[in-house]
Each structure stands twice: as structure tokens, then as C-alpha cells.
């Protein structure tokens, strides 16, 4: 059967001309406009360049065509050198429908397609009517045509309200990151800014103390406000819908984005709980998707399934995605043995001793106060030990670890590509071992298991893998 030709297909929406013109102007042309004040031949050359830049999108639009057949997309273009590309649906990793401000001005959207193993967007249909973009997406995904508005509706798994987004912004990790960045701004101040400021505060007495408290409070409020604004702009009207074997994630205020995540490409689902959210009974959910390309920040936002919600809500979502029983999904994990705690306490003691000795050497007897780090170091060691847990006796393997951000990872057995058992010299002294589960993009580690338990688990998972992949 003859493959479909893009020449038999359709052109993009005429708004593509304006979209390309804006994008090219941002990169090349707009910076040349002030130079038009120069007279003579230079001005004529600049005018000619601007005319060519204005006509190029028109020619590009006339030469660009696409054809969407069930399971296949063919695109064709090129002004001087003609090219043609065929994208089979089986190779498609993700399909994103993006609507930036320039698209909104013309009532169109952009369709971006990534393929497995690619380094970025494989095909971009920069301007389509929303209905046409949805038709192409469904055709390439082989979902079949939608009949009526009701057929377009998909079960909603997550819908974030403005209140939910505010809670996500106030309790998320952006606050700490922004606070650190604001702290670096003091590097731009004069060298004597801090010392002279401290002297003035001492002179003020009690008033200086309140000034410090107010400054710290203002610093925190600024970090919270920036985090809140960034969260709302990025995740506005965040929804997750299920359409067959795919998840459709919609988000964004200034830039609307509708991403498609194929369930069969999910490698792991991760429940994340930072210290604040754990105290409030909240959690977020992310997924690891094989072959996802694009900028790191964009990958993170696309892999987010729940910005924040109650822990029960997060576990119910994970069970829905994995097709597992939600009861006891993250319970009854095997805890780390006592030997793992002693190993961490030994590390904490070494850190405290090094800090104390360095303090004494640098500040004489006054530096002995550095030994005080022993208390927080011991607490961190105990908390890290308490966070450890694993379970490998069910269809989905579970690994938990982390102090400031506790991560509980759920991995389906068929997704494991590499299985290792490692024993370090210090682990050998405590009769401990680590089980490493290799999946695309990540390695999950069940750290500091009892050695006999780790070896038995290694054999158990190996046997299950040999049965699953004979």
C-alpha cells in the first residue's frame, strides 16, 4: 500500500505566517529596526533584509503541508531544499498541544510531536485550529474520531483549584530555591555592607532586633510571593484526564499546554513529601517517562501528575495509574535494620569531630563550640534511617528514602532493565547490602538492607524477571 503523501494533505492555518514572523523577528529582525536611521546603502540593504524576512514566512507556509492518517503523520516542507518526514504512531513518545500568547491572538494552537529516542521536537505544526489539532492527535494516537462533545470528555483524575495551587506554591520546593537565590544577592552589596549594618543594629538596641525580625519576615514573604506567582502561572487550571491508555495533562496561564503521556511508557511513579507537606499530610506525585526529551524544567512540569494534595488522594491517583489496589499500597514496608542506623551515626560522629577540630584549630578554645553540630548531625542520621523502607514481594516494587524530601518510588517489574547487588566495605562490616533497580533515566536504590535479606530479594526479583522475560 502506498504511503500517504503530505502533498495530498493540508496547509497549516494562515496564522502560521504571523507566528513564524514573530519568532523570526525575535531572533533576527527586530534588532535591526533602529539601524534604519542610518542613511545610504546600509539603509537600503537593511530594508531589503526586512522585506525578505517578512516574505520568508509566507513562502514557508505555501511550501509546508501535512497529512495525518491513522497511526502515521507525514510532513513536508522546505524553501530551497525540499524535505519530507514520516512519523509512525508507534514511535511517538508524546504529543503536546501548546497555546502561547501569540497563538491566542489568532485562536490557534501548536502541535508538538516527540518520538522515542529523539533529542527534541520531531515535528511542530505551529498553527492549527484547536479542533484540527485534536483530530491530528487522535489520528496519530489511533484513538479514533470523536463523536459529539460528550465523546471528547475523559474521566478527570485531578483538577486543581486556585486554592490548591496556592497551597502548592506555599509548601513547594520553589520557596527554598528562591530564598537561596535571594541570599546570593547580598554578594552584590559593598564589602562593608553587612559589618556596617550590624554595627548600626547594635547601636539601635531593641529597635535593631525588631528591624532584623522584620527584614527576615520580609525576605520570607518575598520568596513566598515569587513561588506562589510562579506556581499559579505555570500550573493554572491544572487537570489530569484519562483517555484510554493515555493521560492528558493540561496546565498553564500565559502558555496553555496539553500534554499526552502514554501509560505503557511510564517507568516509575514517585510520591514526594517534603518536611512541611509531610507535617500537613500532603504529597505530590510525579512520573518517570522513558525517552522524554526537551529542557529539564519542561520535562519536570510534564511529568507532574499532582502538584499537591492529601496523601490519600496521592495514593489513590498512583493506584489508578498503576492499575493496583490502593489499600496498603505504601504500607507495610520493610524497615532498615539497626546496623544501618549505627552506620549513619558513625558518619555523623565523624562530621562533628571534623567540625570541632577545625574550629579549635581556627579559633582556639572558642572553636570547640563547633562540636555542637553533633546533635543535628545525629538527628539527620536517625531521620535518614527512619525514612528507609522497601517491598519487593508484590507486582510493583516499592523503595522509600529521603530526609528533607521523602520519596516513595513504585516500579512495575517489567520496567526493570538492570538489577544489581552492591556491598561497600563499611556495609560489609555491618553485614549490609544495597539492591539497585535500574530503569530508564533513573536508578532506584534500596539502601542498607540486611545482607541475607538483600541476597534473597535479589534472587526473588531475578526469578520473577526470568519468568516475565523468558
GUDORO-383121 format. One record per residue (C-alpha): x, z, y; residue in one letter. Coordinates in steps of 0.05 Angstrom, whole numbers, plus 5000, padded with zeros to 4 digits. Example, Ala and Ser with C-alpha at 12.3 -4.5 7.8 and 13.67 -1.06 7.14 Angstrom:
2
524651564910A;527351434979S;
//
This chain:
470
500050005000X;502749815068X;504750395113X;500650465176X;503850165239X;503950515306X;502449845337X;495549895305X;494550575337X;493150835406X;496750975470X;497451665500X;492651895554X;494551565621X;496252265647X;502652195606X;505351765663X;504652345712X;507352855661X;513552445648X;514452315723X;514253065738X;519053225681X;523952675702X;523352865775X;525153585759X;531453365722X;533752785765X;529852515824X;527253065869X;534153305889X;535752615917X;529952615967X;533653006022X;539252486017X;534551956044X;536352196114X;542951826103X;542751126132X;545850466110X;546650216039X;546650906009X;539550996032X;537450326002X;540750505936X;537151175935X;530550845950X;531650345894X;533350915846X;526951285864X;522850655854X;525850555785X;524751295768X;517451215789X;516350585747X;520050825685X;514351285661X;509450705668X;513750245624X;514950825575X;507450935569X;506050205557X;511250185501X;509250835467X;503950835412X;502051295355X;497751235292X;495051845254X;492951715183X;491152275133X;497752615117X;502052145159X;503852055233X;507351425258X;510151405329X;513450805362X;516750735430X;523050545468X;524050125530X;530649765515X;531849985444X;525450005404X;524650555352X;519450755301X;518751415265X;514351615206X;512852345194X;509752535127X;505053125129X;508553455070X;514753535114X;511153835174X;513454545189X;508954695248X;504254355296X;503554655366X;498454465419X;501354645487X;497954615555X;502454755615X;500054765687X;501554015696X;497253875634X;491554295660X;491453895725X;489553275684X;485453625629X;490253425574X;494753775523X;501453635489X;502153595413X;508953805386X;510853705313X;516754025277X;518953845207X;522454285155X;529954275165X;529453985235X;533154265295X;527454185344X;521153805361X;520953175317X;515252845355X;511853005421X;505352685442X;505852925514X;498752775537X;492552755494X;485352955505X;484153635471X;479353325421X;484352775403X;489953285394X;485553685347X;483753055308X;491152875300X;492853585279X;487353595226X;489152905201X;496553075194X;494753735161X;489753365116X;484253855134X;479053305140X;474853155201X;470853695234X;463353605235X;460053935295X;462454525336X;460955025281X;465854675234X;471254785286X;470355535284X;475155915239X;475056645218X;478257055272X;483357555244X;485957815311X;483257795382X;487058175435X;483058445495X;486258565563X;486459305546X;490159155481X;495258725519X;496459285570X;497759765513X;502559265481X;506259175546X;506859925559X;509160105489X;513259495470X;520759385469X;520858995534X;520659655574X;527359885547X;530559205555X;528259135627X;530659845642X;537559665616X;537659035658X;535659425720X;541059915705X;546259365708X;544059215779X;547959825802X;554259425786X;552659005848X;552759615893X;559159825931X;564160245892X;562760875931X;555160785930X;553961285873X;559061805895X;556861795968X;549561815946X;550962425901X;554262785960X;548262666004X;543562925950X;547663565944X;547063656019X;539563586015X;538864145965X;531964195932X;529563585970X;535163185937X;532663385868X;525663135884X;528762495911X;532362385844X;525962525806X;522162035850X;527561505842X;527561565766X;519961535765X;520060915810X;525260595764X;520860715703X;514660455739X;518259805758X;520459705686X;513359835661X;510359355712X;515158795694X;513958905620X;506458915630X;506458275671X;510857905621X;506458115563X;499957915597X;502757235619X;505657075550X;500157345505X;493757265547X;487557135503X;491857225440X;487957045378X;489556915305X;484756485265X;485056275192X;483555555176X;484355435101X;491555575082X;493855595155X;493956085211X;492355845282X;495556275336X;493156175408X;496256515468X;498656445540X;496156485612X;500255985651X;502355595589X;496955565536X;499755475465X;496155385399X;500955425341X;499855285267X;503255705214X;502655475141X;501556075095X;505655765039X;511655755086X;511356495101X;517556835072X;516157555093X;511257965134X;514158545174X;510559175200X;514359435261X;513460125292X;517860375349X;518361115364X;512761115416X;508060685376X;509261105314X;507361725352X;500961385376X;499261105307X;500460385330X;504359805300X;505759065308X;506158505256X;510957925253X;512457395201X;518657025178X;517356285172X;522055825135X;525155255175X;522255445242X;526355105298X;526355185373X;529055715421X;529756415394X;524656715443X;519656175425X;520656305351X;519457045361X;512956925400X;510456425348X;511956905291X;507957465324X;501257595289X;499358255321X;502458475387X;499859185376X;494159525340X;492660125298X;496760195235X;490660095192X;488959455229X;496059205220X;495959355145X;489259015137X;492058395171X;498158405126X;493758455064X;489557865089X;495757435100X;498957625033X;492457604994X;493858314970X;489858944961X;490259345026X;489560014991X;496360334984X;499959715010X;505360115045X;504560775009X;508061104950X;514760814968X;520761084931X;524761524978X;532361534984X;536062064944X;539462674975X;546262354966X;544261835018X;542862395068X;549662715056X;553062045066X;549661965134X;551262685154X;558562545138X;558461955185X;555162385239X;560462925230X;565962405238X;562762155302X;562162855331X;569263035312X;571962395344X;567962525408X;570363245412X;577663085401X;577362515452X;574062995502X;579463535492X;585063025500X;582062725563X;579163355597X;582863935565X;578464515543X;572564265583X;572163655538X;570264095478X;563064015503X;563263325471X;562463665404X;555263755425X;553863045402X;553763335332X;546563565339X;543462885360X;548062525311X;545662975254X;538362855275X;539462105275X;542562145206X;536662545180X;531562075212X;535161455183X;534961775114X;527561955120X;525861235141X;528760935077X;523860715024X;522560144975X;517959904920X;519359334871X;514059444818X;508559014849X;507658274864X;510058404935X;516658764943X;516959274999X;523059515038X;522860025095X;528360245142X;529960385216X;530060975264X;528260745334X;524360145306X;521860255235X;520959605197X;517059545133X;518058855102X;513558545050X;516357975008X;512957574954X;517057504891X;517356734892X;520556744962X;526857104938X;532556594936X;538357074926X;538757754892X;544858194897X;547058894878X;552659174921X;556559834916X;561360044971X;566960554960X;563061104996X;556760934956X;560760974892X;562661694909X;555261874915X;553061444856X;549060994903X;547960244909X;544359734953X;539559204930X;539758574974X;533858094974X;535657415003X;530256995035X;530856415085X;533356675153X;534057405131X;536957885081X;532858495066X;536659105041X;534059685000X;539860145021X;542660744984X;538560744921X;540761164862X;545560724824X;541760744758X;535260604795X;538360024833X;541159714769X;534359794735X;530959484795X;535958904795X;534458754722X;526958824733X;526858334791X;531557854756X;527057844695X;520957714738X;524557154775X;526656824709X;519356834686X;516856564753X;522356024754X;524055864681X;
//
